[in-house]
Amino acid sequence: MRKRLLLLFVLLLTLTGLKAQPLVKVTGRVTNELQQPLAEVTVRILGQDQSALSDDKGNYTIYATNTSFILKYALLGYKQVLVSISHDKAGRLIQNVTLTESSNELEQVTITSRQNQLSNSTTINISGIGAMPSPSGNFEAILKTLPGVSTNNELSAQYSVRGGNFDENLVYVNDIEISRPILIRNGQQEGLSFINSDLLSNAKFSAGGFESRYGDKLSSVLDVKYGRPDSSQTVLTAGLNGASLSTKMLRQNSFLLAGLRYKNNTGVLSSQENKGSYRPNFTDAQLIYQQQLSPKLSLNFMGSFNNGSFKLIPQSRQTEFGTLSRTIRLDVDYEGKEVDDYRTLGGAITTLYAPRPNLVIKWINSYFNSRERENIDIQGAYFLSEMSPDPGDPEPRPSERLTGVGGYFTFANNKLRSQHLSSELKGDQTFNDHTFSWGLRFEHKNYRDDLSEYSVIDSAGIRRFYGGPVIEAENKLGIQYYSAYLQDSYRLSAYTDLQLGIRGNYNSLSDQLLFSPRLLLAYRPSGNHKIFRWSAGVYQQAPDYRSIRDFQGILNLNQKAQRSYNTSAGMDYAFDGLGTRLKFSTEAYFKYQDRLIPYMMDNVRIRYLAGEQAKGYTYGADFSIGGEFVKDLVSHFRLSLMKAVQNIAGDQEGYLKRPTDQRLNFSAYFQDRLLNSPTYKVHLNVLYGSALPVGAPSSDRYTDDFHIPAYKRIDIGFSKDFLDDASPGKSRLLDKYFSSFALYAEVFNLLNIDNTVSYLWLKDLNNVQYAIPNYLSGRRFNLKLIIKFKNSK
């Protein structure tokens, strides 16, 4: 009897305690930014031991023992979300949450989500971009370390992907396609690329096999997002090459991102062999504002202004080239100057409407206006001398007899205005195991081009025009593009996903209606550490102004779209090794192009043989491995092998190497800490690209009978954050105002290697033509300071 009374007493105490701590049942759904469900999201109530996981549809249920508590949502690869709950009484509560992708989470060594599985893209670790030593300072510097990407110019933001040229790459910022300047001839004239690294929330890059939601280009996609920040923050960067200031302001229903940048390459360019007065000045301003008008409707505005000015008054040049047995020296005296400038002004308004939890609709409207000008009036008198060794002098000296003497003159007065207007409607909707995506897009491009240029070379009394006769042209062109896509991502089984899509496009220039089907199959076996992918698709690039303009400025209005049939097979494998978590990725690919527009590369200028047509093929394989070899510091290594050839119709030459046929590419980005002082870090960037084919200047045919030597470069940087948590003693003054105070010391081109970007073609007294290399930048030292201000309370 006593035992029964004791049991009843304990039961009454328990019930009394439960009444004193009322239960709140929380249910909800966790989705990503596209309102797609996220599975295996961990939901915790801070201060309680219990937790819950979301299911395949993103649904979860969890119980709280208090009416006021904090919910924490976490999934690897996404930013953690904390939600404060204050409920009046016990009962039920619905709490839906959207998670955004995190650049700080090491997604490149993680294989978790279905979204990763059904994407042929690499997530870029943007948190370490500021630490990467790069003379350009542009975001694209990190792209040049990725699998499939080739480069041979550290001054340029241009890059080649799997045998394609820069015009074949798509670049999106917040779903808005970005255009680039057309008239730029060399990397010296390039300034700030459109992407502001300080404003990024995440970035993805696909070297091929990308899905139908992306546009009609042949090679690659860079998809960048300026999204909602985690918190308000202001960052100041100042160095010998320029400065930037960015601010992020976060409110409950809105956020603001703003960035100002300035760049001056005078110090970098002064290390080149062309001596003179360099005045390169580049400025950029961007503003992003988003307002949540209601739980279902938001409005986003993006505005940008990009301005570049390059002025050069050359004085002299001295270049040595040749072989070990025979060295030639070129001396040039200059007169005249070059003044180039460009300006791009534009903006976009995006309306996002989510009428239901499983449906998101975006309406994107953008307008960009660009003006580019070239003014070149330079003449040079040159002398070619053969260097011969003196038996009594170990150093070579110029011989007394000149082997060549002459002069050349370059003139250009070119103006190009372009306008780009677009409107796009796109949607994403989820039904059980299906995710449907669709889009409709209209674009109007308008060009006005005034060309006036010529070059003359007088070599030993033999006068000839370089690049054809005097170019005088006035072109006006308007092109309309209409495109649409439909895509379905379908879960075939617990381990297999299939993505089917098709794009249709029509343009008023070639008057073609084109259809491009695409497929991606992904298999992830149990264990969640491997993904196998296979993709196939048709990629068709409609003609644009640059591809239809030939060397003389004449437009080929009959040009048809370029077309490529692509297939690839790859694998991602995550494993534990070397004391850390590593990810190994590999992909083999083959591309057959039955319709190509051949072109030549002149420094960074792409010169199309607009009246010609070619076919070709490209195949290769990419390998990469990366991870945290040192805690909190990501390093990665990659190797790319490739062959790219083409056969121009009617030239009787057969298959020749394409200008981007770089057979071998290797890159390594390694970061470490000093053993005795872990707050000191080292950042090493190594690039190697094998020789590139090039032909002697010609306006009527393409050749590959010469080559640019292999590109070899090592940049190194050292950094210290004086407010690092591992610092033994922090400055109270710095800690009062700043959350980070990091100093960087960098050495560009550590080994001082002379890398060639192009050639100047001259003749000697015997009418022998020489290819005089135009070298890139030499060794250069740089200091940089990155300061993050503390938020004002």
Secondary structure, DSSP 8 states (H G I E B T S, - for coil): -HHHHHHHHHHHHHHHHHHHS--EEEEEEEE-TT--B--S-EEEETT-S-EEE--TTSEEEEEESSSEEEEEEE-TTB--EEEEEE-SSSEEEE--EE--B-SSS-GGG----HHHHT---EE--GGGGGGS--SS--THHHHTTSTTEE-S-TT----EETT--GGGEEEEETTEE----S---SGGG----S--GGG-SEEEEESS---TTS-S-SSEEEEEE----SS-EEEEEEETTEEEEEEEEE-SSEEEEEEEEEE--HHHHTTSSEEEEEEEEEEEEEEEEEEEEETTEEEEEEEEEEEEEEEEEEEEEEEEEE-SS-EEEEEEEEEEEEEEEEEEEEEEEEEEEEEETTEEEEEEEEEEEEEEEEEEEEEEEEEEEEEEEETTEEEEEEEEEEEEEEEEEEEEEEEEEEEEEEEEEEEEEEETTEEEEEEEEEEEEEEEEEEEEEEEEEETTEEEETTSS-EEEEEEEEEEEEEEEEEEEEE-SSSEEEEEEEEEEEETTTTEEEEEEEEEEEE--TTSSEEEEEEEEEEEE---HHHHB-TTS-B-TT---EEEEEEEEEEEEEEEETTEEEEEEEEEEEEEEEEE--EEEETTEEEE-TT--EEEEEEEEEEEEEEEEETTEEEEEEEEEEEEEEEETTSS--EEE-TT---EEEEEEEEEE-SS-TTEEEEEEEEEE--EEE----SS----SEEE--EEEEEEEEEEETT-TT-SS--HHHHHHEEEEEEEEEEESTT----EEEEEEEE-TT--EEEEEEE----EEEEEEEEEE----
